[in-house]
């Protein structure tokens, strides 16, 4: 299973809006490299913000 996903793929997997994914990345400093986001890092940042991802990240 891929660990680096596009904002669209990550939003679909976690059950949130694409715009919210991008907002969290920009606001919290989660890097978007060549259009892809590290799913584990993003999920950890959501947890640090006190928000649980809707889907499992394993």
MINU-412268 format. One record per residue: residue number from 1; y, x, z of N, C-alpha, C, O in turn; residue in three letters. Coordinates in pm, 1 decimal. Layout:
BEGIN
(NUM (Y X Z) (Y X Z) (Y X Z) (Y X Z) ALA) ...
This chain:
BEGIN
(1 (-118.6 84.5 0.0) (0.0 0.0 0.0) (124.5 88.7 0.0) (130.8 188.6 71.7) UNK) (2 (221.0 51.9 -79.4) (344.7 129.9 -92.5) (428.8 121.5 34.5) (434.8 17.7 100.3) UNK) (3 (493.1 232.5 66.9) (580.2 236.1 183.3) (727.4 231.9 143.4) (812.4 197.9 225.8) UNK) (4 (758.9 265.8 18.5) (896.1 262.4 -29.9) (908.8 146.1 -128.0) (843.1 142.3 -232.1) UNK) (5 (995.2 51.4 -91.5) (1007.4 -72.1 -168.3) (1151.0 -95.3 -212.6) (1245.1 -44.5 -151.6) UNK) (6 (1166.5 -172.1 -319.0) (1300.5 -213.1 -361.3) (1353.1 -314.9 -260.4) (1274.7 -373.5 -185.8) UNK) (7 (1483.9 -336.7 -256.8) (1537.2 -438.5 -165.6) (1472.9 -576.5 -186.9) (1450.5 -649.8 -90.6) UNK) (8 (1443.9 -611.2 -311.0) (1381.6 -739.7 -341.0) (1241.5 -748.2 -282.8) (1204.9 -848.4 -221.3) UNK) (9 (1162.8 -642.2 -302.5) (1025.5 -638.8 -250.5) (1024.1 -642.6 -97.8) (943.0 -712.5 -37.1) UNK) (10 (1114.3 -566.9 -37.1) (1121.7 -561.7 108.7) (1163.9 -696.6 165.6) (1108.0 -742.3 265.3) UNK) (11 (1261.4 -759.7 103.3) (1307.9 -891.3 148.0) (1193.5 -992.9 141.4) (1173.7 -1071.0 234.4) UNK) (12 (1119.8 -991.4 32.6) (1008.6 -1085.2 16.6) (900.6 -1059.6 121.4) (847.3 -1153.7 180.3) UNK) (13 (868.9 -933.8 144.5) (763.7 -898.9 239.6) (801.1 -934.9 383.7) (716.0 -977.5 461.8) UNK) (14 (929.3 -917.4 418.2) (973.0 -943.2 555.2) (1028.5 -1084.0 575.6) (1058.4 -1123.3 688.4) UNK) (15 (1042.2 -1159.1 468.0) (1089.4 -1296.4 478.8) (1237.7 -1309.3 510.1) (1279.3 -1401.9 579.8) UNK) (16 (1318.1 -1215.4 458.0) (1463.1 -1223.0 475.9) (1531.1 -1212.4 339.9) (1465.5 -1182.9 240.0) UNK) (17 (1661.0 -1236.1 335.2) (1735.2 -1229.4 210.0) (1756.4 -1085.8 165.2) (1768.6 -995.3 247.8) UNK) (18 (1760.8 -1065.2 34.5) (1787.6 -934.0 -23.8) (1921.1 -879.3 25.4) (1932.8 -761.1 57.7) UNK) (19 (2020.6 -965.9 30.8) (2153.5 -923.8 75.5) (2150.9 -875.3 220.7) (2223.5 -782.7 257.0) UNK) (20 (2067.8 -937.5 302.4) (2053.2 -897.2 442.2) (1988.1 -759.1 451.4) (2026.1 -677.9 535.7) UNK) (21 (1890.9 -732.9 365.5) (1826.5 -601.5 361.5) (1930.5 -493.9 330.8) (1937.2 -391.8 399.1) UNK) (22 (2010.2 -517.2 229.1) (2111.8 -419.9 189.4) (2217.3 -405.4 298.0) (2261.7 -294.0 326.0) UNK) (23 (2258.1 -515.7 359.6) (2359.1 -510.9 465.6) (2311.1 -425.6 583.2) (2385.7 -342.8 635.4) UNK) (24 (2186.0 -446.7 624.2) (2130.5 -369.1 735.6) (2124.7 -220.9 698.4) (2157.2 -135.2 780.6) UNK) (25 (2084.1 -190.6 576.9) (2076.8 -50.6 533.5) (2213.9 15.8 540.4) (2227.0 126.9 591.9) UNK) (26 (2314.4 -51.0 489.3) (2449.5 5.8 488.3) (2504.1 15.6 630.1) (2556.4 119.9 669.6) UNK) (27 (2492.5 -90.7 705.5) (2549.2 -95.0 840.0) (2480.2 2.1 935.2) (2546.4 63.5 1019.0) UNK) (28 (2350.2 16.9 923.9) (2273.2 97.1 1019.0) (2233.5 234.8 966.1) (2167.7 311.4 1036.5) UNK) (29 (2272.3 266.6 844.2) (2245.7 399.6 790.8) (2104.2 423.3 742.9) (2058.6 537.6 738.4) UNK) (30 (2034.7 317.9 707.3) (1899.8 333.2 650.5) (1917.9 372.6 503.8) (1979.4 298.6 427.1) UNK) (31 (1864.6 488.5 464.6) (1889.1 534.7 327.3) (1819.2 450.1 220.9) (1706.9 403.1 239.3) UNK) (32 (1889.0 432.9 110.2) (1831.9 372.5 -10.5) (1831.1 485.6 -112.9) (1936.2 525.0 -163.6) UNK) (33 (1712.4 537.3 -142.9) (1699.9 650.8 -232.0) (1636.9 607.1 -363.1) (1524.6 556.7 -365.3) UNK) (34 (1709.1 626.3 -471.2) (1665.5 585.5 -604.7) (1620.3 439.6 -606.4) (1520.4 404.9 -669.3) UNK) (35 (1695.8 355.0 -536.2) (1669.3 212.1 -536.4) (1555.1 166.7 -447.0) (1515.6 50.3 -452.3) UNK) (36 (1501.6 255.9 -365.1) (1388.3 221.8 -277.6) (1424.1 248.5 -132.6) (1504.3 336.6 -101.6) UNK) (37 (1362.6 170.2 -43.8) (1386.4 178.4 100.2) (1252.7 202.9 169.1) (1151.4 142.8 133.3) UNK) (38 (1253.5 292.0 268.7) (1133.5 317.9 348.4) (1108.0 196.5 437.9) (1187.9 165.9 526.3) UNK) (39 (997.4 128.4 414.5) (965.5 4.8 486.4) (950.8 27.5 636.3) (998.0 -53.9 715.7) UNK) (40 (886.1 136.6 676.4) (864.8 165.6 818.0) (996.9 192.1 889.0) (1020.1 141.6 998.8) UNK) (41 (1083.2 271.1 826.4) (1213.8 300.7 884.1) (1298.6 174.3 895.4) (1365.6 153.4 996.5) UNK) (42 (1296.2 90.8 793.1) (1373.0 -33.3 794.2) (1323.6 -126.6 904.8) (1403.9 -184.3 978.1) UNK) (43 (1191.7 -141.4 916.8) (1134.9 -228.4 1019.9) (1168.6 -176.9 1159.6) (1197.4 -255.8 1249.6) UNK) (44 (1165.0 -44.5 1178.1) (1200.3 13.6 1307.3) (1346.9 -14.3 1340.3) (1380.4 -40.8 1455.8) UNK) (45 (1432.8 -8.7 1241.3) (1574.5 -37.0 1264.3) (1595.1 -184.4 1299.1) (1677.4 -216.4 1384.8) UNK) (46 (1521.6 -274.2 1234.0) (1530.9 -416.4 1269.0) (1489.9 -438.9 1413.5) (1554.9 -514.5 1485.7) UNK) (47 (1382.9 -374.0 1455.9) (1337.8 -387.0 1594.6) (1442.0 -332.8 1691.0) (1465.3 -391.5 1796.7) UNK) (48 (1505.3 -220.7 1655.5) (1609.7 -162.7 1740.4) (1728.7 -257.4 1754.0) (1798.0 -257.3 1855.8) UNK) (49 (1751.3 -337.4 1651.6) (1859.2 -436.6 1655.9) (1816.8 -562.2 1731.7) (1897.2 -653.1 1752.5) UNK) (50 (1691.2 -566.6 1772.5) (1641.4 -682.5 1846.8) (1591.0 -793.5 1757.7) (1577.1 -907.5 1801.9) UNK) (51 (1563.4 -761.6 1632.7) (1511.7 -861.5 1537.5) (1376.1 -815.6 1488.9) (1360.2 -702.6 1442.8) UNK) (52 (1279.3 -903.3 1499.5) (1144.4 -869.7 1456.4) (1126.8 -905.2 1308.5) (1169.8 -1011.8 1264.5) UNK) (53 (1063.2 -815.4 1231.8) (1031.0 -852.4 1093.2) (933.6 -969.1 1090.7) (848.9 -981.5 1179.1) UNK) (54 (945.4 -1054.0 990.4) (861.6 -1173.0 978.3) (718.4 -1137.9 944.4) (626.1 -1208.7 984.8) UNK) (55 (698.1 -1028.5 869.9) (564.0 -988.6 826.5) (524.2 -857.8 892.8) (608.5 -781.6 939.9) UNK) (56 (395.7 -834.0 895.1) (345.0 -709.0 952.4) (384.9 -591.2 864.8) (389.6 -603.0 742.3) UNK) (57 (413.8 -477.3 927.7) (452.9 -358.8 852.9) (340.1 -258.2 843.6) (364.1 -143.3 806.5) UNK) (58 (216.4 -297.9 876.3) (106.7 -202.4 868.8) (42.5 -203.2 732.4) (-52.2 -128.4 708.3) UNK) 
